[in-house]
Amino acid sequence: MNLNYAIFRSEPIYTIKDLAQIGSHNKREKKAYNSNPDIKLELTKNNIELVPLTEKYVMGFYNLTEEYKKEHEERMKTEREDRKKTFKQMLDKSNNVIADELLFTATNDFFKNMTREDIKAWADTCMEFVYNDLGYKKEQILHATVHMDEKTPHIHCVVVPLVKKYDKRTQTERYTISKKQYIKDKIHLSELQDKYHKRLTDKGYDLERGIKGSDNKHVEIKEYKKINKSLEQKINIRTDNLNKQINELDERMKTSKSLPFDKKHIIVDKETFESMNKVIDESKKIKEIEPKIKTLFEEINTFSANYKTLEKENQKFKKEVNKLEKDNNKLEKENNSLIYQISQLFELLKKFLRKLLLRGNEYTKEETSNIVKECYDNEDFEMIDVVHISRGTTKQEELFDYVNAPDYYKEDISHHDKEDYDLSR
């Protein structure tokens, strides 16, 4: 007896360009799908529109986020010229998602002998989960469709987690796009998958709960090789860029030694500040690759395990398994090395920011404080990092309040906190 599994995944969408590409795929706007032979365009007329979208994804997104855009543009009117960004630039450069694609399906045998009406009833139950368990409102759903023109029917539901949140800096409610308001983390996702399974079984569908921890997107061996090669190239390019910016910052810091300072102030020139910001930007770019690397070598581990069970039945896979394991070990070592480099870099950055808060002039301190807040907002710094950076400085109270640091951190300022780190090395 073959078991049928209920499957629910969440795929983040980070840029407008990615959203446009997903829209072209979901709405079958391409003339041919040579890269995906499973799509039979002659059957596309059978696809079921659950939440229709008559226009392109990007236009639909801008219509849905119109108030958010107005709010952003109003805020930019009072922003410094060198910090102004268009709405699109702000979205694309943010570490947050701009939308989330929810994918629902089941193992192929589940859909055997089902009519179009039967599949529509199953899809409606999935949408009940979106509304009632995930908590999305219909106006937050950009598009939802059932693809009937592939081997296994499945739902693409693209949502925009647009919410209003209280902003501590301005003490007002502001729009933001936050997936974490609906799917907090992997543990919460697993709990939601339990609810999804229960909702289906309560409706009488004979489905097993999907295997826990198996939510990674399936990667064929041929595709893995392409992805692995691409990631290696990105790591090399971004590591070279990072080293270049660190060396440039080192040179700037050496030059800055000749600038006048006293016990209370140090003058940091514009070029040094710009070099520091470039180091931060390159660090973030490397950090963005880290989850992809982790996902990839976890996927390869799964591949290796699956292939091992087939070794006795088909020996021709043995060499492929060994190669995958070697590639995975290599990738894991590179990932660990990269994580270590990033952690070391951020330690230097924290010390550098603290030095500026201790000895900079008022303009320097204000700029540094803004950088610390931005790093905290982007989850590059934890609350305790902000505490260590700012404790004992003139920006202590402002930054402690910004991260809601407990009062007991203010009571004891140790000698360690007042160290003046040497960052010219």
N, C-alpha and C positions, 0 to 999 in steps of 0.2 A: 504494500500500500504506500503510495507516494503522499508525503505530507505537503500541504500548501501553506505558504507563509505570507503574512501581511507585511508589506514593506512601506515604510515612510522615511524619507530623507529630507534634509534641508541643505540647499546649496547657496552660499552667499554670493551676491552680485556687488562688485565694488566700484565699477565705473560706468559712465553713461555709454561708452563704447561697448562694453560687455553686455549691457542691457539691450542695446540695439541688435547685437548679434543673436542673443537669446530670443528676442522678439521675432527676428527673421526665421529662426528655426521653428519656434512654437507655432507661428502663423503660416508656415510653409510658403514663405515669400520667395524662396530660391526656385529657379527653373528646374534644377536637377540636383540630386543628392548622391553624387558619385562616391562621396566619402562614407556614405551610410547606405549600403545596399538593402538594409532591412526596411527602408521607407519605400512604400509603393504609392506613388502620387495618384494613381488611378483610384485609390481607396480613400484619399484625403476628404472627399465629399462626405464620408461617413463619420468624420471627427465630430465630437459633441462639444458645443460651446456651453460651458457652465456659467461663466461670467464673461460675456462678450466684450471685445474691444475693437471698434471699427477703424481706429486710427493706428499708427505705428506706436511701438512701445515708448519711445522717447517722448513723443508728443503727449501720449497718455500720462506719462510720469510727470511732465511739466504742468499739465492741467491739474493733476492730483495734488501737486506740491506748490500750487500758485501762491498761497498765503505764506508759506515758508520762504519762498523766493522774495516776496515783497518785504518780509521782515529782514532778510539778509541784506537786501539792497538798501534799506533804510539804515541799517547798522553801518554799512560801508561809507555812508555819507560823512560820518564823523571819524572814520578810520584814517590813519596816516597813509600817505600816498604809496609808500613802499610796501605796505601791508594789505593793500586793497586786493580783493579777489572777486572775480565774477562768481555767480551762483554755481556754474558748472565747475570752475576751477576749485572752489571750496569743496564740492562733493567729491571730485576725482582725487584730490590730494588728501582727503581725510582718510584715517585708518578705518573708519566705520563703513558699513555696507550702505548702499543706496536702495537696495531691494533684496528680497530673499525669495528663492524659488523652492517651493514645496513640491516634492515628487511622491506620488502615491501609486502603488501597483501591487501585484501579488505574483506568485509563481505561475507560469504559463498554464498549467493544467487547471487552475482555478477558473479560468475564463472559457474552458471548453464547454460547448453546448449552450453558452449564454447568448441570449438575444441582445440586440442593441438596447432594448428597454431594461433588461436585467443589468447590463453594465451601467446604464444611466442611474439606476437605483443604487448600485454600489457607489458610484461617484457622488451621488447626493449625500450618502452617509459619510463619505470622506470630507465633504464640504461642511457637514454638521460639526465634524471634529475641528475644522479650521475656525468656525464661528464660535463654538461653545467651549472647546477645550483650549485651543490656542488663544482665543479671545480677539481675533480680528473682526473688524466691521466690514460690511460689504464695500463701503467706499474706500477701504484701504487695499482692496484687491484690484490689481491692475488688469489681470487677465487670468482666466482659468479654463482649461480645455482638456478633453480626453482625446488622446491620439489613438485612433482605431486603424491607422494605416501602417502600423509596425507589427512585428511578430506578437508582442504582448501588449494589450491595452494598458495605458498608464495616464496619469493626470499630471499636467504641469500647471501649478497654481503660483503665480508671481504676485507677491504681496509687498507693499511699501510700509514698513513699520514706523510710520510718521506719528509722533507723539508730541505733547507739550510737557516740558519738564521745568522744574524750578532751577534757575541758574543762580548759583551762590554769588558769582561775581557781580552781576547786575541786580540781584534780588528781584528778579521778575520771571514770569513764565515765558519760555521761548520754545519755538519748534525745534525738533531735532529728529533724526532718523536713527532708531535704536533697536536693533534685533534683540538685544538682551532684555528688553521689556517683555518679550514673548518666549524666547528660548534662552535661558540664562547661561547654561553651560552644558557639558556633555552629560552630567548626571541628570539635569532637568530634562534634556532631550530623551534620555532613556525612560524617564518617568512618563513623558508624553507618549512615547511609543507603546508603553503599557496601556495608557488610556485609549490610544488609537485602536489597539487590538481588542480591548474590552468593548468599545463602541461597536465594532464590527461583529463580534461574537454575540453581543446582545441583540443584534438585528438578525441573527440566525446564520451568519456566514461561517462556514467550516474552515477556519484559518488558524494556523499556529502563530504565536508571537515570533517575529523575526529574531534571529540569533543576536544576542546582545553583543555590542562591540563590533558588529560587522557592517557598519554604515558607510565605510569608505567606498568611494566610487570604484567600480570594477575597471581594472586596467589590463588590457591585453599585453602579452609579452612584447609584441612589435611596438605598441604604443608606449610601454614602459621605457624601452630603449630610447625612444625619441624624447620622452619627458626627462629621463635621466641625463641625457646629453645636453638638453636645453638648460637644466638646472645647474649642471657643472659649468656651462658657459656663463650663466648669470652670476654664479658665485665668484668665478674668476674675475669677471669684469667689475663687479661691485666691490670685491676685495681690493682690486687695484685702485679703484676710485677712492676707496676709503683710506688706503695707505697714502695716496697722493695728498688728500686733504689733511691727514694727520701730520704729514711732513711739512705741509704749508703752514699749518697752525703752529708747529714747533718753531719754524723760522720766524713767524710773526711774534711768538712769545719771546724768542731770543732778542729780537729787535726792540720789543717793548721794555726790556730791562733798562734801556737807556732813557726811558721816559721818566719825568720827575714824579716822585711820590714821597709821602711822609707816612707816619704811623697810622693815619686815619684814611688816607685816600691814595688811590692809584689811578692814573689816567690810562684808559684802554682805547686805542684808536679804532676808527671805523673799520679798517681793513682786518684787524684782529677779530672784531666782533663778527664780521662776515665770514672769516675763516672758521670760527667756532660754529656758526650756523651751518656751514657746509659739512663740517664733521658730523653734526647732529643729523642732517638730511641723509647723508650717506649711510650712517648707522641705522636709520629707520628703514632705508631701502633693503639693507641686508637682513634686518629683523623681519621684514615682510616675507622673505623667502623661507625663513625657519619653519613655519607651520607646514608649508608645502613639502619640505624635505622630510619632516617627521611623518606626515601622512603617507608619503611615497614609500619610505622604508618599512612602515607598518604594513602597507599593502603588499610589499614584496615578501614580508614574513608570512603573511597569509597565503600568498602564492606558493611559497616553499613548502608550507605544511600540506596544502592541497595536493601538490605534485608528489609528495612523499607517499601519500596513500595510494597513488596510482602506479608507483614504481614497479610493483610486482606484476601488474597487469600489462604494463607497457614500458619496456626498458628504454625506449628511445627518448623518454623525457629525462632520464637520469643526468645527462650532460647539461641539459637546460636548467635543471634544478641546481646543480653545483655552481653553474655560472651566475644564476640569480643570487645565490647565497653569498658568493664572492663579491658581486656588485653591491649587494646590500650591506655587507660588512664595510666595504670601502666607503659607501655613502654615509653610513652611520659614523665612521671615524671622521669624515669631513664635516658632518653635522656637529659632532661634539667639539671639534676644533673651532668651528665657526661660532658656536654658542659661547665658548670660552673667550674668544676674541671680542665678541660683543660685550660680555660681562666685564672684561678688563677695560674696554673703552668707556663703558658707562661709569665705571668707578672713577676713572680719570676725569670724566665730564663732571661728575658730582663734586669732586674736589675743586675743580676749576671754577664752577659756579659758586661754591662756598667762598672761595678766595675773593671773587668779585663782590659778593655781598658783604664781606668783612672790610674790604679795602677800597672799593670803588667809590666814585663820586655819585651824586644823587641820580644822575641820568643813567649811569652804568647799573646802579642797583635796581632802578625801575625796570630797565630792559631785562636784566638778569631774572628779576622776580617774574616777569611775564613769560620768560622761557621756562622757568621752573613750573609755573602753572600749566603751560601748554604741554609739557612733558607728563605732568600728572594727569591731565585730561585725556591724553592719548595713551595712558596706562604704561608709559615708559618708566615712570617712577611710582613707587608705592608711597603710602602716607609716611612711613618711617624714614624713607629717603628724603622727603621734603623737610621732615623734622631735623635730620642730621645736617642738611644743607643750610637751614635758616636759623637754627637755635643759637641765641646769643648775638644775632645781627639786628639791625634796625628794621628788617623785614620779617622778624620772627612772628610778631602778633598777626600781621596780615596773612602770612603763609600758613601759620597754624590754623587760623580761622578758615582759610580756604579749603584745607583738607580735613577739617573737623578733628584736629589732633587733641587727645585728652589733656586735661589741665596738668596732670602730674609730670608731663614732659617739660613743662615750663619751670618746674620747681628746682630742679638740679641741673645746672649747666656745668658739666665736667670739663676738666682740662682738655680732654680729647676733642671735645666739641669746638674748642677755640684754636686748635692747631691751624697754623698757616701753611697749607700744603705747598710743596715745591713742585710746580707743574711745568717747569722749563726743561725737564729731562726729555 
